[in-house]
């Protein structure tokens, strides 16, 4: 949706460009929300409503290009991990983005999440707009409908349509490149319509000392993110031990530099989450030590059909137990890595390695909710074309293995059992994925145990 916003907006025109607005040291703030378009949806206090602020800082600007910093603050209906909420964006002479991705929201609609790019609220004019002026761009029809006052600014109202329906409305300040407000129709969750809107809140010029501190802080945060080698727009909030070590060394040097504002709040969040994750990692490490090298606990698991497994039946083979919520809805990437686990199963099954998925679902405890849970597991197995057995656990067997969720750690839990029936590995969370070999570390371990 918004991926086409900036090219469309940049073809608009105004009478003159406010050079002061787009000059180094300027800070702009916008505020908006995303909500279901269904007017019966309660707005106030609803978890379906996302509110957000976006802050931009002008780093460089001339006739040929510009560079902006940005920072997003989201509230409600999901949010990015703190490490994904800021960045630096290069613009060409027409204020069109080039290079890395710009600001975006992460909207959680319950059964999944969608990234909503926000674009850049600047236009580079070619000729003055006027009422009735219309043009076409990227298969969209645009027309200046008239004037309106928005946020105490005199604006042009521009309606944007597809061939069959309205798509967005833009309010462009007269005599400046500023997009003062925007309303957009967006579709997520199997075509459900939502409304995204934002409005200009204010602009100010930071004094040189404050801007230099902001600039240096954001540059160092961006460099730190690059060192972490995370995929772009990763939704994972967890960091590996190596990443936490790097953050612990670098964040305390960066955090004290900015004392107030949205950037300071981001840094406080980063420090608090690092502390939380470090404590959780220590607790999980202690849990792991409790099981490694010990006989597997006594357990009995039944499957969707005739499948079953007990602690006595794992002897003589290398066994992987993959505890995860095997549900077809909500189904969120990376699906507990079951696709990679299927690859490992097909690759190592003939070598004496057996894989069992363990579907953990509290609904299995009650007769009235058990059928729905079983149906959900079966649908996922069919959807993903899984050939390894799926066993059912209402949570009690996972508890015998030290349910990591009680420590705030997410599933999956991988338990590897050697031929003697002892726990050879206990891994909480996702494994690192090798593009060529899948779950390379897990594969190497079970191959060695099977020899």
C-alpha beads as a LAMMPS data file, in Angstrom:
LAMMPS data file: protein, C-alpha beads

451 atoms
450 bonds

1 atom types
1 bond types

-500.0 500.0 xlo xhi
-500.0 500.0 ylo yhi
-500.0 500.0 zlo zhi

Masses

1 110.0

Atoms # bond

1 1 1 0.000 0.000 0.000
2 1 1 2.405 2.688 1.224
3 1 1 5.211 1.288 -0.913
4 1 1 3.648 3.289 -3.751
5 1 1 2.831 6.316 -1.610
6 1 1 6.049 8.289 -2.032
7 1 1 6.383 8.028 -5.830
8 1 1 2.741 9.082 -6.128
9 1 1 3.085 12.009 -3.754
10 1 1 6.331 13.198 -5.275
11 1 1 4.673 13.906 -8.580
12 1 1 2.486 16.551 -6.902
13 1 1 3.298 20.224 -7.200
14 1 1 3.289 23.278 -4.976
15 1 1 4.052 26.920 -5.605
16 1 1 7.315 27.075 -3.704
17 1 1 9.481 24.953 -1.478
18 1 1 9.992 25.880 2.164
19 1 1 13.783 25.473 2.391
20 1 1 13.729 26.014 6.156
21 1 1 11.487 22.983 6.707
22 1 1 13.879 20.654 4.890
23 1 1 17.229 21.691 6.324
24 1 1 19.741 19.980 8.665
25 1 1 18.713 19.924 12.299
26 1 1 14.933 20.047 11.719
27 1 1 12.751 17.592 13.633
28 1 1 9.211 16.678 12.494
29 1 1 6.601 14.735 14.428
30 1 1 3.521 12.955 13.065
31 1 1 0.798 11.096 14.964
32 1 1 -1.682 8.553 13.674
33 1 1 -3.559 5.309 14.130
34 1 1 -4.688 2.128 12.360
35 1 1 -8.084 0.616 13.069
36 1 1 -10.684 -1.671 11.481
37 1 1 -12.792 0.203 8.943
38 1 1 -15.934 -1.425 10.372
39 1 1 -17.519 1.397 12.337
40 1 1 -19.080 -1.095 14.779
41 1 1 -15.592 -1.936 16.032
42 1 1 -15.131 -0.148 19.377
43 1 1 -12.291 2.338 19.050
44 1 1 -11.496 3.549 22.559
45 1 1 -9.524 0.965 24.480
46 1 1 -9.796 -1.629 21.717
47 1 1 -6.761 -3.847 21.202
48 1 1 -7.543 -3.678 17.472
49 1 1 -6.580 0.018 17.412
50 1 1 -2.924 0.881 16.959
51 1 1 -1.682 4.375 17.787
52 1 1 1.705 5.591 16.693
53 1 1 4.081 8.551 16.513
54 1 1 6.752 8.989 13.850
55 1 1 9.685 11.354 14.333
56 1 1 11.939 12.471 11.461
57 1 1 15.220 14.370 11.688
58 1 1 16.829 16.036 8.660
59 1 1 20.467 14.986 8.487
60 1 1 21.427 16.484 5.124
61 1 1 19.568 18.387 2.412
62 1 1 20.460 20.145 -0.846
63 1 1 19.051 20.435 -4.340
64 1 1 20.266 16.968 -5.334
65 1 1 19.404 14.789 -2.335
66 1 1 18.464 14.564 1.324
67 1 1 18.971 12.186 4.241
68 1 1 16.539 11.647 7.077
69 1 1 16.640 9.761 10.346
70 1 1 13.369 8.252 11.535
71 1 1 11.958 6.636 14.671
72 1 1 8.580 4.930 15.182
73 1 1 6.780 4.613 18.515
74 1 1 3.868 2.105 18.375
75 1 1 1.164 1.459 20.942
76 1 1 -1.347 -1.386 20.736
77 1 1 -1.991 -4.168 18.194
78 1 1 1.621 -5.289 18.058
79 1 1 4.919 -3.524 17.564
80 1 1 8.397 -4.054 16.179
81 1 1 11.241 -5.074 18.491
82 1 1 13.101 -1.950 19.594
83 1 1 15.990 -2.668 17.215
84 1 1 13.647 -2.259 14.194
85 1 1 12.067 1.047 15.200
86 1 1 14.667 3.471 13.799
87 1 1 16.768 4.026 10.724
88 1 1 18.309 6.370 8.172
89 1 1 16.763 7.015 4.776
90 1 1 18.302 8.601 1.676
91 1 1 16.108 10.617 -0.709
92 1 1 16.777 11.713 -4.265
93 1 1 16.176 15.193 -5.670
94 1 1 12.444 14.446 -5.930
95 1 1 12.283 13.219 -2.301
96 1 1 11.869 9.606 -3.436
97 1 1 13.479 7.036 -1.113
98 1 1 16.579 5.209 -2.285
99 1 1 18.462 2.497 -0.433
100 1 1 17.349 0.967 2.893
101 1 1 13.732 0.605 3.925
102 1 1 12.057 3.485 5.713
103 1 1 9.661 3.605 8.679
104 1 1 6.941 0.973 8.990
105 1 1 4.361 -0.248 11.479
106 1 1 3.852 -3.847 12.549
107 1 1 0.131 -4.529 12.932
108 1 1 -1.001 -7.649 14.803
109 1 1 -4.545 -8.530 13.722
110 1 1 -4.743 -11.710 15.820
111 1 1 -4.179 -14.421 13.236
112 1 1 -1.000 -12.865 11.893
113 1 1 1.006 -9.683 11.465
114 1 1 1.471 -7.258 8.585
115 1 1 4.175 -4.678 7.980
116 1 1 2.762 -1.298 6.896
117 1 1 5.441 0.952 5.324
118 1 1 4.849 4.631 6.081
119 1 1 6.811 6.331 3.302
120 1 1 8.099 9.920 3.543
121 1 1 5.814 12.926 4.095
122 1 1 7.583 15.196 1.580
123 1 1 6.755 16.226 -1.998
124 1 1 8.921 17.784 -4.687
125 1 1 6.733 19.999 -6.895
126 1 1 6.958 20.526 -10.662
127 1 1 4.110 23.063 -11.068
128 1 1 1.498 24.565 -8.777
129 1 1 -1.588 22.441 -8.070
130 1 1 -5.047 23.907 -8.438
131 1 1 -8.597 22.713 -7.984
132 1 1 -9.580 20.295 -10.723
133 1 1 -6.022 19.406 -11.753
134 1 1 -5.908 15.634 -12.356
135 1 1 -3.269 13.134 -13.446
136 1 1 -2.504 9.434 -13.465
137 1 1 0.445 7.699 -11.832
138 1 1 1.154 3.992 -11.303
139 1 1 -2.384 3.026 -12.401
140 1 1 -3.858 5.417 -9.846
141 1 1 -5.974 8.478 -10.631
142 1 1 -5.323 11.653 -8.640
143 1 1 -7.243 14.899 -8.545
144 1 1 -7.031 18.101 -6.521
145 1 1 -10.517 18.403 -5.035
146 1 1 -10.080 21.736 -3.321
147 1 1 -8.661 23.449 -0.244
148 1 1 -8.946 22.623 3.459
149 1 1 -7.446 23.683 6.754
150 1 1 -5.680 20.797 8.525
151 1 1 -3.601 21.174 11.702
152 1 1 -3.960 24.954 11.324
153 1 1 -2.332 24.801 7.868
154 1 1 -3.787 25.762 4.530
155 1 1 -3.733 22.627 2.363
156 1 1 -4.739 21.158 -0.952
157 1 1 -6.931 18.077 -0.693
158 1 1 -5.908 15.408 -3.204
159 1 1 -8.056 12.304 -3.731
160 1 1 -6.364 9.160 -5.025
161 1 1 -8.362 6.338 -6.639
162 1 1 -7.837 3.007 -8.288
163 1 1 -9.822 2.278 -11.440
164 1 1 -12.739 1.088 -9.307
165 1 1 -12.563 2.582 -5.802
166 1 1 -11.159 5.360 -3.593
167 1 1 -7.778 4.524 -2.079
168 1 1 -6.416 7.494 -0.124
169 1 1 -6.776 11.180 0.579
170 1 1 -3.754 13.451 0.961
171 1 1 -3.602 16.971 2.399
172 1 1 -0.624 18.887 0.990
173 1 1 0.407 22.187 2.546
174 1 1 0.226 25.064 0.139
175 1 1 3.631 26.559 -0.595
176 1 1 5.660 23.798 1.084
177 1 1 6.654 20.165 0.483
178 1 1 4.906 18.988 3.646
179 1 1 2.190 16.320 3.583
180 1 1 0.146 17.524 6.543
181 1 1 -2.222 14.533 6.747
182 1 1 -3.185 11.320 5.029
183 1 1 -6.009 8.768 5.189
184 1 1 -5.499 5.375 3.530
185 1 1 -7.524 2.192 2.969
186 1 1 -5.417 -0.882 3.731
187 1 1 -6.330 -4.554 3.564
188 1 1 -4.986 -7.261 5.874
189 1 1 -6.247 -10.483 7.431
190 1 1 -7.769 -12.087 4.307
191 1 1 -9.035 -8.884 2.795
192 1 1 -10.396 -7.183 5.923
193 1 1 -10.394 -3.416 5.435
194 1 1 -8.564 -1.119 7.860
195 1 1 -8.045 2.618 7.929
196 1 1 -4.617 4.133 8.415
197 1 1 -4.348 7.850 9.092
198 1 1 -1.746 10.270 10.336
199 1 1 -1.430 13.996 10.869
200 1 1 1.406 16.482 11.297
201 1 1 1.958 17.462 14.942
202 1 1 4.838 19.915 14.756
203 1 1 8.334 20.837 13.648
204 1 1 11.227 22.397 15.481
205 1 1 14.877 23.141 14.895
206 1 1 17.138 21.419 17.410
207 1 1 20.036 23.416 18.763
208 1 1 23.407 22.216 17.373
209 1 1 24.413 20.359 20.542
210 1 1 21.128 18.452 20.790
211 1 1 21.141 17.606 17.089
212 1 1 24.747 16.388 17.177
213 1 1 23.885 14.102 20.101
214 1 1 20.826 12.780 18.241
215 1 1 22.792 12.272 15.027
216 1 1 25.661 10.467 16.731
217 1 1 23.301 8.276 18.752
218 1 1 21.301 7.176 15.716
219 1 1 24.440 6.556 13.642
220 1 1 25.852 4.338 16.388
221 1 1 22.561 2.476 16.828
222 1 1 22.391 1.801 13.092
223 1 1 26.007 0.587 13.098
224 1 1 25.240 -1.628 16.097
225 1 1 22.226 -3.141 14.336
226 1 1 24.405 -3.924 11.325
227 1 1 26.868 -5.734 13.590
228 1 1 24.039 -7.874 14.966
229 1 1 23.440 -9.212 11.421
230 1 1 19.679 -9.500 11.848
231 1 1 17.429 -9.964 8.810
232 1 1 15.726 -6.723 7.786
233 1 1 12.449 -6.151 9.613
234 1 1 12.843 -9.254 11.748
235 1 1 9.905 -9.676 14.127
236 1 1 11.934 -11.698 16.625
237 1 1 12.389 -9.951 19.958
238 1 1 15.032 -12.404 21.182
239 1 1 18.773 -12.059 20.736
240 1 1 21.354 -14.820 20.695
241 1 1 24.018 -15.069 23.387
242 1 1 26.550 -13.471 21.024
243 1 1 24.165 -10.638 20.188
244 1 1 23.407 -10.002 23.856
245 1 1 27.121 -9.848 24.586
246 1 1 27.584 -7.226 21.874
247 1 1 24.589 -5.212 23.087
248 1 1 25.799 -5.358 26.674
249 1 1 29.148 -3.935 25.589
250 1 1 27.816 -1.179 23.319
251 1 1 24.426 0.016 24.626
252 1 1 25.731 1.485 27.917
253 1 1 28.061 3.715 25.868
254 1 1 25.216 5.012 23.711
255 1 1 22.279 5.264 26.120
256 1 1 23.403 8.211 28.321
257 1 1 23.922 10.588 25.392
258 1 1 20.241 11.519 24.879
259 1 1 18.248 12.293 28.014
260 1 1 14.757 13.163 26.770
261 1 1 12.320 12.526 23.960
262 1 1 11.370 9.497 21.877
263 1 1 14.972 8.474 21.248
264 1 1 15.774 8.447 24.966
265 1 1 12.673 6.302 25.573
266 1 1 13.816 3.854 22.908
267 1 1 17.203 3.534 24.605
268 1 1 15.594 2.933 28.001
269 1 1 13.480 0.193 26.427
270 1 1 16.581 -1.361 24.860
271 1 1 18.461 -1.448 28.177
272 1 1 15.477 -2.892 30.065
273 1 1 14.852 -5.606 27.476
274 1 1 18.523 -6.533 27.419
275 1 1 18.451 -6.964 31.185
276 1 1 15.270 -9.047 30.987
277 1 1 16.629 -11.288 28.253
278 1 1 19.926 -11.786 30.059
279 1 1 18.089 -12.901 33.195
280 1 1 15.826 -15.194 31.193
281 1 1 18.819 -16.676 29.365
282 1 1 20.482 -17.471 32.685
283 1 1 17.319 -19.174 33.933
284 1 1 16.996 -21.214 30.713
285 1 1 20.679 -22.179 30.940
286 1 1 20.082 -23.494 34.465
287 1 1 17.056 -25.432 33.217
288 1 1 19.150 -26.915 30.430
289 1 1 21.841 -28.043 32.849
290 1 1 19.177 -29.803 34.892
291 1 1 18.367 -32.156 31.998
292 1 1 21.563 -32.533 29.964
293 1 1 23.139 -35.963 30.395
294 1 1 20.243 -37.229 32.535
295 1 1 17.770 -40.017 31.646
296 1 1 14.707 -38.720 29.857
297 1 1 11.742 -38.190 32.231
298 1 1 8.956 -40.749 32.316
299 1 1 6.264 -39.797 29.819
300 1 1 3.478 -41.166 27.618
301 1 1 2.300 -39.369 24.477
302 1 1 -0.468 -40.278 22.036
303 1 1 -0.836 -38.919 18.515
304 1 1 -3.486 -38.064 15.951
305 1 1 -4.004 -41.704 15.012
306 1 1 -2.113 -44.781 16.141
307 1 1 1.078 -42.853 16.897
308 1 1 2.372 -43.057 20.442
309 1 1 5.669 -42.680 22.269
310 1 1 6.960 -43.418 25.771
311 1 1 10.273 -42.827 27.443
312 1 1 11.038 -46.549 27.159
313 1 1 10.541 -46.488 23.378
314 1 1 13.233 -43.902 22.636
315 1 1 16.063 -46.291 23.485
316 1 1 18.073 -47.558 20.551
317 1 1 17.435 -44.542 18.320
318 1 1 18.363 -40.890 18.265
319 1 1 15.136 -38.993 18.964
320 1 1 14.143 -35.366 18.496
321 1 1 11.131 -34.072 20.430
322 1 1 9.921 -30.748 19.057
323 1 1 7.528 -29.123 21.548
324 1 1 5.539 -26.363 19.832
325 1 1 1.986 -25.083 19.412
326 1 1 0.977 -27.003 16.291
327 1 1 -2.074 -24.909 15.376
328 1 1 -3.315 -23.990 11.945
329 1 1 -4.601 -20.664 13.314
330 1 1 -3.018 -18.329 14.123
331 1 1 -0.132 -19.521 11.954
332 1 1 2.827 -17.194 12.251
333 1 1 6.215 -17.450 10.609
334 1 1 8.604 -19.172 11.006
335 1 1 6.031 -21.844 11.999
336 1 1 8.261 -23.236 14.741
337 1 1 10.742 -24.225 11.996
338 1 1 8.650 -27.299 11.179
339 1 1 9.562 -27.027 7.496
340 1 1 13.264 -27.352 8.304
341 1 1 12.480 -30.141 10.739
342 1 1 10.656 -32.018 7.967
343 1 1 13.784 -31.688 5.820
344 1 1 15.952 -33.093 8.616
345 1 1 13.486 -35.962 9.141
346 1 1 13.592 -36.971 5.477
347 1 1 17.377 -36.641 5.403
348 1 1 18.271 -38.574 8.549
349 1 1 15.378 -40.999 9.036
350 1 1 17.220 -43.853 7.363
351 1 1 20.189 -43.331 9.692
352 1 1 18.313 -44.133 12.884
353 1 1 17.103 -40.604 13.682
354 1 1 13.409 -40.219 14.555
355 1 1 11.560 -36.923 14.770
356 1 1 8.366 -36.328 16.765
357 1 1 6.435 -33.101 16.829
358 1 1 4.693 -32.534 20.153
359 1 1 1.658 -30.271 19.826
360 1 1 1.289 -28.359 23.081
361 1 1 -2.246 -27.071 23.588
362 1 1 -4.105 -26.512 26.845
363 1 1 -7.418 -27.151 25.065
364 1 1 -6.529 -30.855 25.007
365 1 1 -7.298 -31.050 28.745
366 1 1 -11.064 -30.584 28.365
367 1 1 -13.428 -32.893 26.431
368 1 1 -15.418 -29.945 25.093
369 1 1 -12.364 -28.173 23.602
370 1 1 -10.178 -31.175 22.731
371 1 1 -11.777 -31.837 19.296
372 1 1 -11.021 -28.303 18.119
373 1 1 -7.398 -28.627 19.232
374 1 1 -6.966 -31.989 17.487
375 1 1 -8.573 -30.633 14.320
376 1 1 -6.231 -27.664 14.317
377 1 1 -3.169 -29.910 14.586
378 1 1 -4.435 -32.162 11.808
379 1 1 -5.081 -29.220 9.482
380 1 1 -1.577 -27.865 10.061
381 1 1 -0.003 -31.256 9.423
382 1 1 -1.889 -31.523 6.121
383 1 1 -1.236 -27.927 5.145
384 1 1 2.521 -28.260 5.707
385 1 1 2.594 -31.816 4.297
386 1 1 4.463 -33.101 7.354
387 1 1 5.481 -36.756 7.321
388 1 1 6.924 -37.031 10.817
389 1 1 4.470 -38.044 13.601
390 1 1 2.687 -35.376 15.645
391 1 1 1.934 -36.245 19.276
392 1 1 -0.513 -34.412 21.543
393 1 1 0.315 -32.811 24.891
394 1 1 -2.002 -30.780 27.088
395 1 1 1.064 -29.251 28.735
396 1 1 1.791 -31.866 31.367
397 1 1 4.549 -33.675 29.463
398 1 1 6.168 -30.375 28.576
399 1 1 6.064 -29.599 32.296
400 1 1 8.051 -32.776 32.967
401 1 1 10.716 -31.342 30.674
402 1 1 10.715 -28.021 32.498
403 1 1 8.287 -25.848 30.523
404 1 1 10.432 -22.838 29.486
405 1 1 7.334 -20.677 29.148
406 1 1 7.220 -20.419 32.932
407 1 1 10.462 -18.443 32.613
408 1 1 9.065 -16.179 29.915
409 1 1 10.887 -18.044 27.136
410 1 1 8.911 -18.980 24.008
411 1 1 8.500 -22.343 22.363
412 1 1 9.702 -24.296 20.456
413 1 1 11.696 -26.551 22.749
414 1 1 13.977 -29.061 21.044
415 1 1 14.927 -32.078 23.158
416 1 1 17.461 -34.496 21.602
417 1 1 17.677 -37.950 23.183
418 1 1 20.606 -40.299 22.501
419 1 1 20.417 -44.069 21.926
420 1 1 20.847 -44.720 25.655
421 1 1 17.774 -42.669 26.517
422 1 1 19.672 -39.689 27.923
423 1 1 19.050 -36.048 27.074
424 1 1 21.864 -35.019 24.731
425 1 1 20.634 -31.508 23.942
426 1 1 18.015 -29.108 25.289
427 1 1 17.448 -26.053 23.108
428 1 1 14.833 -23.378 23.842
429 1 1 13.751 -21.191 20.950
430 1 1 14.550 -21.223 17.264
431 1 1 17.730 -22.729 15.854
432 1 1 19.961 -20.683 13.571
433 1 1 19.084 -21.509 9.964
434 1 1 21.684 -22.197 7.299
435 1 1 20.310 -21.384 3.838
436 1 1 21.874 -24.480 2.306
437 1 1 21.617 -26.999 5.148
438 1 1 18.640 -25.845 7.209
439 1 1 19.019 -26.574 10.940
440 1 1 22.733 -27.190 10.513
441 1 1 23.734 -27.380 14.199
442 1 1 20.878 -29.734 15.055
443 1 1 21.592 -31.859 11.991
444 1 1 25.289 -32.142 12.880
445 1 1 24.467 -33.202 16.442
446 1 1 22.010 -35.959 15.536
447 1 1 24.260 -37.220 12.744
448 1 1 27.105 -37.557 15.229
449 1 1 24.879 -39.299 17.780
450 1 1 23.605 -41.716 15.129
451 1 1 27.066 -42.862 14.061

Bonds

1 1 1 2
2 1 2 3
3 1 3 4
4 1 4 5
5 1 5 6
6 1 6 7
7 1 7 8
8 1 8 9
9 1 9 10
10 1 10 11
11 1 11 12
12 1 12 13
13 1 13 14
14 1 14 15
15 1 15 16
16 1 16 17
17 1 17 18
18 1 18 19
19 1 19 20
20 1 20 21
21 1 21 22
22 1 22 23
23 1 23 24
24 1 24 25
25 1 25 26
26 1 26 27
27 1 27 28
28 1 28 29
29 1 29 30
30 1 30 31
31 1 31 32
32 1 32 33
33 1 33 34
34 1 34 35
35 1 35 36
36 1 36 37
37 1 37 38
38 1 38 39
39 1 39 40
40 1 40 41
41 1 41 42
42 1 42 43
43 1 43 44
44 1 44 45
45 1 45 46
46 1 46 47
47 1 47 48
48 1 48 49
49 1 49 50
50 1 50 51
51 1 51 52
52 1 52 53
53 1 53 54
54 1 54 55
55 1 55 56
56 1 56 57
57 1 57 58
58 1 58 59
59 1 59 60
60 1 60 61
61 1 61 62
62 1 62 63
63 1 63 64
64 1 64 65
65 1 65 66
66 1 66 67
67 1 67 68
68 1 68 69
69 1 69 70
70 1 70 71
71 1 71 72
72 1 72 73
73 1 73 74
74 1 74 75
75 1 75 76
76 1 76 77
77 1 77 78
78 1 78 79
79 1 79 80
80 1 80 81
81 1 81 82
82 1 82 83
83 1 83 84
84 1 84 85
85 1 85 86
86 1 86 87
87 1 87 88
88 1 88 89
89 1 89 90
90 1 90 91
91 1 91 92
92 1 92 93
93 1 93 94
94 1 94 95
95 1 95 96
96 1 96 97
97 1 97 98
98 1 98 99
99 1 99 100
100 1 100 101
101 1 101 102
102 1 102 103
103 1 103 104
104 1 104 105
105 1 105 106
106 1 106 107
107 1 107 108
108 1 108 109
109 1 109 110
110 1 110 111
111 1 111 112
112 1 112 113
113 1 113 114
114 1 114 115
115 1 115 116
116 1 116 117
117 1 117 118
118 1 118 119
119 1 119 120
120 1 120 121
121 1 121 122
122 1 122 123
123 1 123 124
124 1 124 125
125 1 125 126
126 1 126 127
127 1 127 128
128 1 128 129
129 1 129 130
130 1 130 131
131 1 131 132
132 1 132 133
133 1 133 134
134 1 134 135
135 1 135 136
136 1 136 137
137 1 137 138
138 1 138 139
139 1 139 140
140 1 140 141
141 1 141 142
142 1 142 143
143 1 143 144
144 1 144 145
145 1 145 146
146 1 146 147
147 1 147 148
148 1 148 149
149 1 149 150
150 1 150 151
151 1 151 152
152 1 152 153
153 1 153 154
154 1 154 155
155 1 155 156
156 1 156 157
157 1 157 158
158 1 158 159
159 1 159 160
160 1 160 161
161 1 161 162
162 1 162 163
163 1 163 164
164 1 164 165
165 1 165 166
166 1 166 167
167 1 167 168
168 1 168 169
169 1 169 170
170 1 170 171
171 1 171 172
172 1 172 173
173 1 173 174
174 1 174 175
175 1 175 176
176 1 176 177
177 1 177 178
178 1 178 179
179 1 179 180
180 1 180 181
181 1 181 182
182 1 182 183
183 1 183 184
184 1 184 185
185 1 185 186
186 1 186 187
187 1 187 188
188 1 188 189
189 1 189 190
190 1 190 191
191 1 191 192
192 1 192 193
193 1 193 194
194 1 194 195
195 1 195 196
196 1 196 197
197 1 197 198
198 1 198 199
199 1 199 200
200 1 200 201
201 1 201 202
202 1 202 203
203 1 203 204
204 1 204 205
205 1 205 206
206 1 206 207
207 1 207 208
208 1 208 209
209 1 209 210
210 1 210 211
211 1 211 212
212 1 212 213
213 1 213 214
214 1 214 215
215 1 215 216
216 1 216 217
217 1 217 218
218 1 218 219
219 1 219 220
220 1 220 221
221 1 221 222
222 1 222 223
223 1 223 224
224 1 224 225
225 1 225 226
226 1 226 227
227 1 227 228
228 1 228 229
229 1 229 230
230 1 230 231
231 1 231 232
232 1 232 233
233 1 233 234
234 1 234 235
235 1 235 236
236 1 236 237
237 1 237 238
238 1 238 239
239 1 239 240
240 1 240 241
241 1 241 242
242 1 242 243
243 1 243 244
244 1 244 245
245 1 245 246
246 1 246 247
247 1 247 248
248 1 248 249
249 1 249 250
250 1 250 251
251 1 251 252
252 1 252 253
253 1 253 254
254 1 254 255
255 1 255 256
256 1 256 257
257 1 257 258
258 1 258 259
259 1 259 260
260 1 260 261
261 1 261 262
262 1 262 263
263 1 263 264
264 1 264 265
265 1 265 266
266 1 266 267
267 1 267 268
268 1 268 269
269 1 269 270
270 1 270 271
271 1 271 272
272 1 272 273
273 1 273 274
274 1 274 275
275 1 275 276
276 1 276 277
277 1 277 278
278 1 278 279
279 1 279 280
280 1 280 281
281 1 281 282
282 1 282 283
283 1 283 284
284 1 284 285
285 1 285 286
286 1 286 287
287 1 287 288
288 1 288 289
289 1 289 290
290 1 290 291
291 1 291 292
292 1 292 293
293 1 293 294
294 1 294 295
295 1 295 296
296 1 296 297
297 1 297 298
298 1 298 299
299 1 299 300
300 1 300 301
301 1 301 302
302 1 302 303
303 1 303 304
304 1 304 305
305 1 305 306
306 1 306 307
307 1 307 308
308 1 308 309
309 1 309 310
310 1 310 311
311 1 311 312
312 1 312 313
313 1 313 314
314 1 314 315
315 1 315 316
316 1 316 317
317 1 317 318
318 1 318 319
319 1 319 320
320 1 320 321
321 1 321 322
322 1 322 323
323 1 323 324
324 1 324 325
325 1 325 326
326 1 326 327
327 1 327 328
328 1 328 329
329 1 329 330
330 1 330 331
331 1 331 332
332 1 332 333
333 1 333 334
334 1 334 335
335 1 335 336
336 1 336 337
337 1 337 338
338 1 338 339
339 1 339 340
340 1 340 341
341 1 341 342
342 1 342 343
343 1 343 344
344 1 344 345
345 1 345 346
346 1 346 347
347 1 347 348
348 1 348 349
349 1 349 350
350 1 350 351
351 1 351 352
352 1 352 353
353 1 353 354
354 1 354 355
355 1 355 356
356 1 356 357
357 1 357 358
358 1 358 359
359 1 359 360
360 1 360 361
361 1 361 362
362 1 362 363
363 1 363 364
364 1 364 365
365 1 365 366
366 1 366 367
367 1 367 368
368 1 368 369
369 1 369 370
370 1 370 371
371 1 371 372
372 1 372 373
373 1 373 374
374 1 374 375
375 1 375 376
376 1 376 377
377 1 377 378
378 1 378 379
379 1 379 380
380 1 380 381
381 1 381 382
382 1 382 383
383 1 383 384
384 1 384 385
385 1 385 386
386 1 386 387
387 1 387 388
388 1 388 389
389 1 389 390
390 1 390 391
391 1 391 392
392 1 392 393
393 1 393 394
394 1 394 395
395 1 395 396
396 1 396 397
397 1 397 398
398 1 398 399
399 1 399 400
400 1 400 401
401 1 401 402
402 1 402 403
403 1 403 404
404 1 404 405
405 1 405 406
406 1 406 407
407 1 407 408
408 1 408 409
409 1 409 410
410 1 410 411
411 1 411 412
412 1 412 413
413 1 413 414
414 1 414 415
415 1 415 416
416 1 416 417
417 1 417 418
418 1 418 419
419 1 419 420
420 1 420 421
421 1 421 422
422 1 422 423
423 1 423 424
424 1 424 425
425 1 425 426
426 1 426 427
427 1 427 428
428 1 428 429
429 1 429 430
430 1 430 431
431 1 431 432
432 1 432 433
433 1 433 434
434 1 434 435
435 1 435 436
436 1 436 437
437 1 437 438
438 1 438 439
439 1 439 440
440 1 440 441
441 1 441 442
442 1 442 443
443 1 443 444
444 1 444 445
445 1 445 446
446 1 446 447
447 1 447 448
448 1 448 449
449 1 449 450
450 1 450 451
